[in-house]
């Protein structure tokens, strides 16, 4: 029973880590390799607002998410807008930005494991006699609330419908007057904010460290590759497949094997089914 419950929690955590990356690629076909760096940056900003300025967590979190969104806007307007459509340049540019952010934070003193965000609520609940702390319950609730909020946003708001239109057929959407650059900016900003949301929910369970940015990027890529790049349903499905795989690996092996599981998932998926669960990339037999 503890594998069932904690595997579900780990799956929800992966969903929080990866959904922002999937959203950006799904809408604008931009691989945001600065995703992990924005995750750590949001955690660091939120930690500074709480610990250094003494702001309550309820105030610090919206300010941290706003910072993440603004960084996303800056990344697109200053860099990605100029290289959009050149796939290799997009990857190199966003990865370089991520490295600059993470190593910049390291040079500012973000070392060690002494920084951690406060939990939302202390206490423990028992689910089928398995103890689960309140923060992990929040991971599950907020993870699925995030997916539901994005689903509603893309179906019942003008901006959300524009994002959906660009994702389905960019040329047709542009013919109807939808600004591709504006929607891409919104998508990157929203994806960055979702990365930040994952940070403020998950980092209370760990520490704000630079290395977390590299790990989150690999996890997000693994989930999106296995689920299918650009497929939100695939992201949800892959989060559960990989989440349970990770937890079973920890339960019967060692914690550091979690990264091995993710890397093997990427390699195996690209060898066997490059499009993932629900992706639309061409299979090998379609290309030869």
N, C-alpha and C positions, 0 to 999 in steps of 0.2 A: 504493500500500500504506500510506503514512503517513496518508492520508485515512481509510482503512478502520480502522486501529488507533486513531488519535487521535480519530476520530469516535466510536468505541466508548467510549473513555475519557470524552469529553465527555458522552455519553449516560448513562454510569454516574454522572457527577457530577450531572447534572440529576435523576437518580433519587434520589440522596442529598438533594438540596435540596428535592424536592417530596413525598417519600413521607409525611413526617410531616403535612403539610398535608392530603394526600389521606385519610390515616387518620382524622384528627379529623373531617373533613366526612363521610366515609363512615359513621362510627359514629353521630355525634351531630348531623349536619347543622349544625355550627357552623363558620362561616368564620373561622379564626383568623388575622386580619390582623396579629397580633403575631409571626407565625412568623419573619420576617426579623430582628426585634429580638432574639428569643430565640437565634437563630443567632449573632448578633454577641456577645450577652451571654455565651454559653457560651465562645466563643473568647477573650473578654477575661478571664473568670474563670480559664480554663485557663492562659492566658498569665501572669496574675498569680501563680498558684500555682507555675508553673515558674520564672519569671524573678525574682520578688520573694521568694518563700518558699523557693525552692530545692528544691521537691519533684520527684521523678522524674516523667516523663511518664506512666508506668503508674499512678501514684497520682493525678496531677492530672486525668487524663481522666475516671475514674469520679466524682470530686468535681464536675467541671464538668457532667457529665450529670445528676448528682443535683440540682445547682442548677437546671438547665433544667427538670427534672421538677417540682420544688417551685414554680418560678415558674408553670408550667402549672396546678398545683393552685390556687395563689393566684388566678390570673386567673379560673378558673372559679368558685371558691367565693365570691370577693368581688365579682365583676362579672357574669360570664356567667350565673350561676344566676338572677340577678334580671331579666335581659333575654331569656332563652332563649325562642325562639318568635317574637320580634319581629326579623325579618330585618335591617331597616335599623339598628336599635339594636345588633344583634350586630356588624355591620360597623363602625359608628362607634365602639363601645366598644373592640373589639380593635385597631382602627387607632390610636385615641387612646392606648391602652396601649403599643403599639409605638413611637409617636412619643415618648412620655414616656421609655421605656427608652433609645432611641437618642440623643435629645437630652440625657438625663441623663448618658449615657456621654461625650458630647461635652463637656459642662460639667465632667466629672471629668478631662478631659485626653486623651481618646481622639481625637487629631488626628494627621495625618501618616501615613506608611507605615512607621514604624520598628518596629512590633510585628508579630512573626510567630511562629507556633508552630514548634517543631523538627519535622523530618521523622521518620518512624518508622525509616527506614533509608536510609543513603547507598548510592549505587551505581546502576548502569545495567544493564539487560538488553537484549538484541537480539532483537526479534521480527520474523522475515522481513527481517533486516538493517535494521530501523528501531529506533533507540535509544529506550528508554522507561525513565525513572527509577523506582526502587522505590516512591516515593510514589504515582505514578499507577497502578502495578500494584495497590497497596493500595486505591486508589479503586474499581477494578473488582471486586476480590475482596470487599471489605467491603460494597460496594453490593449485590451479589447475596446475600451472606450475611445482610444486614439484611432483605431481602425474604423470604428463606427462613425466617428466624427468626420474623418476624411471621406468616407463613403457618402455621407449626407452632404458634405460640402461640395463634392464633385457632381452631385445630382440636383441640388436645389438652390444653388447660388449662381449668379452670372459668371463670376470668376471661375468657379469650379467647373461649370459647363464649358467655358473656354479652354480650360486645361484638358478636359476630357476630349474636346473636339480636336485640339492639337495632337493629343496622344493617338487618336484614331486615324486621322488623315490630315497631316499638316498643310498640304497644298490646298485641299478643299476648304479647310478652316480659314486660311489666309484669304482665299477668294471671297469668303463671307465677311471679311473685315476684321478678323481676329489678328492681333499683333503678335507674331511669333516671338520676338525678342521680349516683349512684356510678359507673356505667359511663361517663357523660360525663366525670366527673372523671378517671377512669383513662385515657380516650381522649386528653384534652387533655394530661395528664401524659406519656403515652407519645409522643404526637405532638411535644411539646416536646423530649423526650429524643432523638427521632430527628432533630429539627432541630439539636440540639446535637451529635449524632453526626456529622452532615454537616459541621458547623463544624470539629471537631477533625481530621477527615480531609482536608478541602479547604483550610482556611486555611494549612497549611504550604506550600501552593503559591502563596500570595499574602500579603496583610497583613490584620491585624485593624483595620478601619476602619469608621466609622459608615455610610458610603455603601454598604458591602457589604450591610447589612440591607435597604435599599430594593431593591437589585438582586435579592437572593435572593427577596424577596416577589413581585416581578414574574415571575421565572422560575418559581416554584412555582405561581402562579396560571395562567400560560400552559400549563404542563404539565398541570395538572388540568382546565383548560377544554378543551383539545384532546383529552385522553384521556377526558373525561367526569367531571364532578364526582361524587366518591364511588366511582368505579370504580378499584380497585387495578390490574386488568389494563390498563385504559386509561392509567393513570399510567405503567406500564412501557412500553407501546407508544408513547405520546406522547414519553417521554424519548428514545427512539431516533430518532423522526422529527425532533424539534426539535434533538437533539444533533448529528445528521449535518448538518442544515440549517445550524446555527450554524458548524460546523467548515468546511463547504464555503464558507460566506460569508467566513470569515476567510482561507481558503486563496486565494480568488480576489478578495477585496475588502479591507476594512479591519476591524480588531477591533471598533471601536465599532458596526459594523452588526449585531453579535450582538443587541443590545437591540431594534433595528428588527425583526429576524426574530421575536422573541418577541411584540412588540406587534402586528405584522401577523398573527401566528398567532392571537392572541386575537380580533382584530377579524374576521378571515376566518371563523373557526369560529363566532362568534356570528351572523354574517350567513348562513352557508350551512347549518350544522348545529349549533344551539345545544346539543344534548345531547352533542356530542363523539363520540369513537369508540365508547364503550361506555356512555355516560351514559343516564339515564332521564328527563331533562327533556322536557316536551312540545314537539313540533315546532309550527311556526306553523300548519300546516293542521289540527292537532288543537285549536288554541285559538280558531279563528275559525269 
